[in-house]
Amino acid sequence: MADALAFEELSPRHDRTQFSCGKPNLDDYLKRFSRQNDELRTTKTVVVRNAQNPQVLAYYAARAGTVACSAPPRARLPADAKKRLPSYPLGTFHLARMAVDSASRLDPDGKPRRLGELMLMHALKAAHTASRHMGIFAVDVIAIDDDAAAFYRKYDFAPLVDNPRHLFLPMKKISSLLA
Ligand SMILES: CC(C)(COP(=O)(O)OP(=O)(O)OC[C@H]1O[C@@H](n2cnc3c(N)ncnc32)[C@H](O)[C@@H]1OP(=O)(O)O)[C@@H](O)C(=O)NCCC(=O)NCCS
């Protein structure tokens, strides 16, 4: 039987101690900094757990960000995405951290839980909801390495011109995806 997954705002009742995704700084962030950053309102962390168990299986942390259009020191959005946009920095929903616990990739039946995809969709929906209340041009992420960048590209994220690991997905595309 597939497990019931719960997506929740990070809180003291979640168990972060066992989390290990293979990237020590992402483990460290969850264990040492996520709560205090959420309390300071500099990020919002969403965790995934099995409804029966407080252990964190996966998490993402989001905050407000920007991408530059043609503002100095250099253009960042690719030319085809810049048409009719103002030159000042554009607001984004910035996916600051995202990781899946390595031992939790499979459910108790041995099937992939697809937690990365589920979290990304959760974040896109959250960004879309927020965009009803304020201007959000895109969801953006700075991938930790080329492997992570390949994951985001699979979901149509495109690189900014001066950093192939800084990727964005325009809100217009997200709106059509969720329509
Ligand atoms: C990147 C990460 C979040 C992906 O989560 P995941 O649960 O392993 O991915 P899913 O099982 O949901 O995969 C969904 C799809 O993406 C593919 N995919 C997963 N990781 C991928 C990668 N690095 N590159 C390309 N495709 C990838 C899967 O094969 C699957 O494809 P399918 O639709 O053809 O079956 C996870 O591997 C992770 O936590 N990595 C370590 C931390 C990290 O790098 N985080 C990103 C920080 S920017």
PDBQT file of the ligand as one rigid body, heavy atoms in Angstrom, charges set to zero:
ROOT
HETATM    1  C1  LIG A 201      17.486  16.501  -7.327  1.00  0.00    +0.000 C 
HETATM    2  C2  LIG A 201      16.471  15.787  -6.425  1.00  0.00    +0.000 C 
HETATM    3  C3  LIG A 201      15.716  16.820  -5.589  1.00  0.00    +0.000 C 
HETATM    4  C4  LIG A 201      15.471  15.027  -7.343  1.00  0.00    +0.000 C 
HETATM    5  O1  LIG A 201      14.529  14.371  -6.512  1.00  0.00    +0.000 OA
HETATM    6  P1  LIG A 201      14.118  12.817  -6.758  1.00  0.00    +0.000 P 
HETATM    7  O2  LIG A 201      13.067  12.470  -5.767  1.00  0.00    +0.000 OA
HETATM    8  O3  LIG A 201      15.348  12.016  -6.783  1.00  0.00    +0.000 OA
HETATM    9  O4  LIG A 201      13.510  12.886  -8.226  1.00  0.00    +0.000 OA
HETATM   10  P2  LIG A 201      12.147  12.198  -8.740  1.00  0.00    +0.000 P 
HETATM   11  O5  LIG A 201      12.140  10.763  -8.334  1.00  0.00    +0.000 OA
HETATM   12  O6  LIG A 201      10.983  13.016  -8.350  1.00  0.00    +0.000 OA
HETATM   13  O7  LIG A 201      12.389  12.277 -10.315  1.00  0.00    +0.000 OA
HETATM   14  C5  LIG A 201      11.434  12.777 -11.209  1.00  0.00    +0.000 C 
HETATM   15  C6  LIG A 201      12.027  12.655 -12.601  1.00  0.00    +0.000 C 
HETATM   16  O8  LIG A 201      13.237  13.427 -12.667  1.00  0.00    +0.000 OA
HETATM   17  C7  LIG A 201      14.342  12.581 -13.044  1.00  0.00    +0.000 C 
HETATM   18  N1  LIG A 201      15.520  13.040 -12.320  1.00  0.00    +0.000 N 
HETATM   19  C8  LIG A 201      15.794  12.937 -11.016  1.00  0.00    +0.000 A 
HETATM   20  N2  LIG A 201      16.988  13.494 -10.736  1.00  0.00    +0.000 NA
HETATM   21  C9  LIG A 201      17.475  13.934 -11.921  1.00  0.00    +0.000 A 
HETATM   22  C10 LIG A 201      18.662  14.577 -12.310  1.00  0.00    +0.000 A 
HETATM   23  N3  LIG A 201      19.596  14.910 -11.414  1.00  0.00    +0.000 N 
HETATM   24  N4  LIG A 201      18.825  14.899 -13.620  1.00  0.00    +0.000 NA
HETATM   25  C11 LIG A 201      17.884  14.606 -14.549  1.00  0.00    +0.000 A 
HETATM   26  N5  LIG A 201      16.720  13.995 -14.223  1.00  0.00    +0.000 NA
HETATM   27  C12 LIG A 201      16.532  13.660 -12.940  1.00  0.00    +0.000 A 
HETATM   28  C13 LIG A 201      13.905  11.181 -12.633  1.00  0.00    +0.000 C 
HETATM   29  O9  LIG A 201      14.596  10.199 -13.377  1.00  0.00    +0.000 OA
HETATM   30  C14 LIG A 201      12.435  11.216 -12.962  1.00  0.00    +0.000 C 
HETATM   31  O10 LIG A 201      12.304  11.100 -14.374  1.00  0.00    +0.000 OA
HETATM   32  P3  LIG A 201      11.075  10.329 -15.129  1.00  0.00    +0.000 P 
HETATM   33  O11 LIG A 201       9.908  11.293 -15.114  1.00  0.00    +0.000 OA
HETATM   34  O12 LIG A 201      11.593  10.115 -16.502  1.00  0.00    +0.000 OA
HETATM   35  O13 LIG A 201      10.805   9.076 -14.339  1.00  0.00    +0.000 OA
HETATM   36  C15 LIG A 201      17.164  14.723  -5.525  1.00  0.00    +0.000 C 
HETATM   37  O14 LIG A 201      17.876  13.827  -6.319  1.00  0.00    +0.000 OA
HETATM   38  C16 LIG A 201      18.104  15.312  -4.460  1.00  0.00    +0.000 C 
HETATM   39  O15 LIG A 201      17.680  15.626  -3.358  1.00  0.00    +0.000 OA
HETATM   40  N6  LIG A 201      19.393  15.409  -4.798  1.00  0.00    +0.000 N 
HETATM   41  C17 LIG A 201      20.386  15.852  -3.811  1.00  0.00    +0.000 C 
HETATM   42  C18 LIG A 201      20.173  17.311  -3.437  1.00  0.00    +0.000 C 
HETATM   43  C19 LIG A 201      20.116  18.217  -4.643  1.00  0.00    +0.000 C 
HETATM   44  O16 LIG A 201      20.914  18.142  -5.560  1.00  0.00    +0.000 OA
HETATM   45  N7  LIG A 201      19.142  19.152  -4.603  1.00  0.00    +0.000 N 
HETATM   46  C20 LIG A 201      18.964  20.166  -5.619  1.00  0.00    +0.000 C 
HETATM   47  C21 LIG A 201      19.561  21.422  -5.058  1.00  0.00    +0.000 C 
HETATM   48  S1  LIG A 201      19.473  22.757  -6.200  1.00  0.00    +0.000 SA
ENDROOT
TORSDOF 0
